[in-house]
Amino acid sequence: MANNRTFRGGVHPLHEAHEGKSPTSGVATRDFNAKAVSIMMGMHLGAPSTPCVQPGDHVKLGQVIGEPVGFLGLPVHASVSGEVLEVGPVQSVNNPAAMAVTIKNDFKDEWVELHPLGDVETCPVDQIVPAIKAAGICGMGGAAFPTHVKFAVKEGQYCDTIILNGAECETHLTCDHRLMLEKSGRIVDGLRAAMRALNVKRGVIAIEDNKPDAIEAMTKAAQGRNGVEVMPLQTKYPQGGEKQLIQVVTGREVPTKKLPLDVHVIVLNVGTAAAIADAVIEGKPLISRITTITGRVKKPSNLRIRVGTRVEDLIAECGGFSMDREHVGKIVLGGAMTGFPAPSTRVPLAKANNGVVVYCARESVELEETPCIRCGRCVDACPIGLVPFKLKFMCEAGDMQAASANNIMDCVVCGSCSYICPAHRVLTSAFKAMKDQIAAEAKKGKG
């Protein structure tokens, strides 16, 4: 029987060269512990944390090394034990001088004193959200939004459904797939903790139907857990988008300029749920995650890495490049649709970095942009219902007012329009640049 649970628009990279999941989907996760890590202070949406250690200090695993700043602030924790080598700027994806703490790993994994709450079904409800904040947990599948802020339900608001995103619709990535197979019980524990914290009766784990083994594992783990269900979804990109998940699972549509909580829903990544369980049950902060290393490497892998591990160390752990270095085209953090090119192999990974994909030079060639032929494929593909070809003209003209009036801020930058465009129009990156410009102007106006 066909699965009709899907959303309007979208695309699906059908052939393997585009989807790229088979090299790692069946590869079990293994741990990797680097000789040194550079832990960035700005890994979450909001102001970067303030370093509270100095070179020469000895730190324990899980020790706070960055104090939170502002409403969206989060503490940052040491992901290894050892000596602080440096406190200063490092190259990140978006910033050539991002503040970080570099630690030499002593491989002793000596933990700081932890304060677990215990069983997610019996622990004090009022301590769950503070534990999530203290653990430095942010979204692990997208914009790295601080999780405790998502749970800040204002007066007059309420949440009746929590959705866990297990779709993993992005190309090449299989880290969530492996997590659902290997830590299914821990994911359900995290969901139940979140449900109890907000007194929510319905928790839905949404998984694309191209992952039948994950659906089976999560269904088994959810048995007997109050209010938890698993919902298979049709395989289509971007099925894992927050607004798309809400539409499919609940039938509700998030209005323009509104948030999921405005339709009484909170969406979390399955990795975020597992981190919540670690924080509640064991008192552990978020210091590691599963990341997929794939593409042109000798041994594509799913690695559980420490936050702050450099790209070059991950590639070395996977056997190095599968070609001469001069034939490497680009290295992308994330999948092909929404990932960002790494400016250097020295870049350290943050909490939300779910993949490293290496492309050869031939795969990295940018196709020549040609004039729009008004075919409308971008309109059909847009999951938000925008008109991308018109927005592109507005972006080229620098017309912020027109772009804003045509709801460019609702664009989720999924890349569907660029993927489907036969003229190879540079759509998604133009929209992101315009969104950033509008946001900067709005911030300037408030200042």
N, C-alpha and C positions, 0 to 999 in steps of 0.2 A: 504494500500500500504506500503510495507516495506521501512524503512529508510536505504538508502545505504551510508549515509554520515559517514564514519569512516576511520580508518587508518589501516595500516598493523600491524600484531602482536597483542599483548595485551591479556588480560584475562578478565573474568567477574565472580566475586564471586556471583554465582547465588543464593544459598540458604540463607535464612534469617540469619542463625547463623553467616555467613560470612559477609553479606552486612550490617546488623545491623541498618538500617535506620528507620524502622517502629516505634520504641518506641518514636521518636521525630519528625518525618517528619510532623505530624499533630498537633504538640504542638506549640502554639503561643509563641513568644518571650516575656519574662518579664524582667524587670530591676532588677539588683541586685547591691547594693552599700555596700561594706564591711566597717568594722570599721577602717581598716588601709590598706594601699597599700605599696608595695615595688617596685618602678619603676626603672627598670634596665637602665643603660646608654648605654648598647650595644644591643639594640633590632633590629638593622638593619645591613645589610651587609656593612662593613666598620669599621673605627675606632670608639670605644665607645665615647660617648659625655663626656664632662667635667662638673661635678656638679658645679653649681653656687649658691647654697644655703647652709646654715649651720644649724645644730641642733638648735632648738628654734625659727627659722624663721617662720613667718606665710605666707602661700602661698595661692593664689587664684586659682580657677579652670582655667586651660588653661595657667597658668603662666609658662614661660620658667624656668626649673630647671636644664637643661643640655645644654651646648653650643656645637655646632657641631665642629668636628675635621676633617680636610682633605677634599678631593674632594667628597668622598661618605658620608660626615658627615650630620647629621640631628639634629635639636634641639629636646629636650625631654621636655614634658610639664607635669605639675601637673594634675593628673586625678581626684583629689578631692581637696577641700579646707580644710585648717586646719594647724596644727603645724608639722613642720619637726622634727621627732623623732631621726633620725639617717642618716648619710651619710657614707656609708661604704660597705664592701663586703657582699653579700648574696649568698646562693646556687642557681644556675640556672641549666638548663638542661645539659649544656656542660661545666660548670665551677663552681667549688666549692667556688670560691671567685670572683664573678662578682660585680662590683661597682653598687650601687643602692642608691636611696633616698627613705627613709621610711617616710610616712606621716600619722599622725593620722587624721582621717576624722571627721570634725565638722558637716557634713551633711547639711551645709548651701548652698553649691553649689554656692558660690559667685564667679562670673566670673571676670577674668581680662578684661580690655578694649579690645573689638574686633574690627576688621577693615574689614568688609565685602565688597566684590566687587559688590554684587547685582546679578541680573539676568544673568544666564550663556550665554544667547543669545545676550546680549547687553553690558556686562561689557568689560572694556579695555582688548584686547587680550594679550597685552604685560605684563599684570599683573597676568595672570593666573598661569604660571609656578612659578614665585616667591611666589605666595600665597600657592601653593602646597608644596614648600620647607619649607616655614615658618611654615606650619601646621605639619611638621614632618611626612609626609605621605610616607610610604613604602609599598611594596607588602604585601597584607594581606592573600595570599593563598599559599605562598611558601617560597622563600629564603629571603624575607624582603628586596629586592633591593630598594634603594631610588628612588621614582617615578620621581622626577624632573630630575634625571640623565638619566632615560630612554628617557626623552623628549629632551635630548641634542643631536640634530641631527647635525652631523658634515658636513662640506663642502663636497659636492659631494654625500651626502646621502639624501634620502627623504623617507617619510612615506605616503603610500596611503590608508592604512587600519588599523583601530584600532579594535582589537577583545576583547570583554569582556568575560572572562571565567566564565560561569555559569554552567559548567558541573557538578561540585562537584561529581567526580567519586570515590573519596576516601570513604572507608567503614565508617559506623557509623555517619558521619558528615551530618548535615542538616542545618547548620547556613546560608549558602548561599541560600539554598532553601527558608528558612523563610524570608531572606532579600529580595529576589525577589518577594515574595508574599506581604510583608508588606511595603516595601519601593521602589517599582518598579519605581515610578516617579523620586525619588532621584537618582537612578542608571542611568537612562537615562540622567538626568541633568549632572551628572559627566562625562558621555561619551561625551555629546555635548560640555562640557567645554574642554575636552581633544582634541576633533576634531577641535575646533576653535583655540586652542593654537598652533596646528601644521598645520592648514589649510588642514585638511584631510576631504575628501568628503564621505568616506564610514566607517560606524561604525557597527560592527556585534556583536550581543549578542548571544553567542553560548551556548545552553542548551541541556543536554541529554534528550532523549524522554521518560524517566521514570518519568519526572516531568511535566506532561501536564498542571497542574494548574499554574506552574511558567511560562511556555511558553505562556499560555493565558494572564496572568497578564502583562508580559513584552511586549507582542505584543500590548496589549491595551495601555500601557504607551508609546510605541514607535510611535503610530499613529500620523501623522502630524509633527514628528520631523525630520528635514532635514537630509537625508542620513543614518538614523538608521534603521536596520532590525534585526529580530530575526531569528536564524537558528537552528532548531531542529537537534540534532545529535544522531546517534545510541548509545545506552547505552553499553559502554565497557570501561574497565580500561586499560591504563590511558588516557581516552579521554580528560581530562583536562590538560594534559601535554602541555607545550608551543609549542613545535615543532609539536606535534600531531594536536593541534588546527589549527595551520597555514596550515598544509598539507591538512586538511579536508576542511577548510573554503576557502582557496585561491588556492589550488592545487600546491602551491610552497613548496619546500623542503629546509630547512635550511642546508647549507653545513656544513661538519665537521669543527669544530673550528670557526664557524661563529655565528653571533647573529641574532635574528629576524629582526632587522633593516636592515641587509644586504639583506633581501628579501622584504624590504619596509613595514614591519609590526611591530606594537607594541601590546603586549598582556597585559591586565590588569585584575585583579580579580574584580568581581562585587562589593565586599566590598571596594576595593580601589577606584572604581568609585564613590561610595556613599560618601566616605571620601573626595574626590575631590569636590563634590557638597557642602558638609558641609563647606569646607574651602572657596570656592568661594562665595556662597550665604550668609553664616552667619559669615564667618571669623573664624570659630571654628577649632582648631587643632585636631589631631587624639588622643583622650584620652579614647575612648571606642570602643567596638566591640561586635558582637554576637558570642558566643562560645557555642558549644554543649557539654553538660555534660550527659554521658550515660553509658551503661553497667550495672555493679552491684551496682547501686544506687537505692534508693527507689522511687525517682521521676525523671526519665530522663527528661531533660529540655533543652531548648534553652534560654540562659541568655545573656542579654546585660550587659556586665561587664566593670568595669573601668580597664584600663591598670595597671598592678601591683597587681591585686587580686591574693591571694594565692590559690593553689589547695584545701587545707583543708577547706577553707571558701566556695568554690564552692560546694564541696561534702556535707558539712553541710547544705547549702541552698537547696540541692536536697534531703534532708531527711536522709543523711548519707548513709553508705554502706547497701546493702540489705542482708548482711551476717555478721557473726562475723568477727572482724578485722583480726584474725589469719587465716581466710580462703581467705583473699584477696591475689591474686597472684601478680599482677603488675598494675600500673596505667600508661597509655600511653597518651602522649600529641600528639594529632593528631589521624588519623585513624590507622587501623591495618597494612596497606601496607607501609606507610612512616612515621609513628609516632615514637616518642622516649620515652623510659621508663623514668618516673619521678624519680629522685633519692630520693625525699622526698616530702611529702605532703605540705611542707613549701615553695615549689618552686612558685615564682610569675609568672603570665602569661604575655607575651609580645604582641606586636601588631599583630604578625603573628600566634599566637596560636589559632587555630580554633576549638579545641576539647579536651576533657578529657574523656578517656574511661577506666573504671575500669573492670579488669578481675579477675575471681576467680582463685584459685591455679591450678585447673584442666585445665583451659584454658591457663595457663601460662607455662605449661610444654614444654620444648624444645624437639623436636623429634630428635632421634639419626641420625646423618649424616652417610650415607653409601656411598660406592663407586659409581661413575658415571657409568651409564649403557649405555651411548651414545645413548639415545633415541631421542635426538634432540628437545624435547618439549621446552626447554629454548630458542632455536634458533627461533622456530616458534612464541614464545610469545614475544620476544624482539621487542619493537616498534621502536627501532633505527636501527635494522638490525645487531646487534653484534652477536658474537658466545660465549655466556656466559660460556659454559662448558670448552672451551679452555682458556678463560680469568681466570677462577678459578685456573687452573693448574699453570698459570703464577703468580698469586697472591700467591699461596702456595710456589712457588719457590722464591718469592721475586724479580722476574725479572721485574723491573720497565720499562726497555727499551722495552722489548717485549710487555708488557701490553700497553704501550704508543703507540707503533707502530701498535697495533691492536685496537686503538681508544677507550681505556677504558675511556678517559676523556669525550667522548660523552655520556657515560652511564648517564641516568637521575635518577638512583637509585629509580626506581618506584616499584621494588619488584616483578614484573611479573614473572621473571625467578625462583625466590625462591618459589613463590606460586605454580607454575605448576610442580616443580621438584618432581618426585616420589621417588627419593632417599634422599629427604630432605637436599640437598646440601646447605651449607651456602654460598650463592652466593652474594646477594646484599650487605650485610655488608662487605664482603671481598673486593668488588669493591669500596665501599665508603672509606674503609681504604687505599686502594691502591691509589685512587684519591687524598686523603688528603696527602699521602706521596709524590706523584709526585708534587703536588702543593707546598708543603713545600720545596722540593728540588729546584724547580724553583724559589721560592722567595729567598731562600738562595743564589742561583747563581746570582740573580740580585743584592743582597746586597753586 
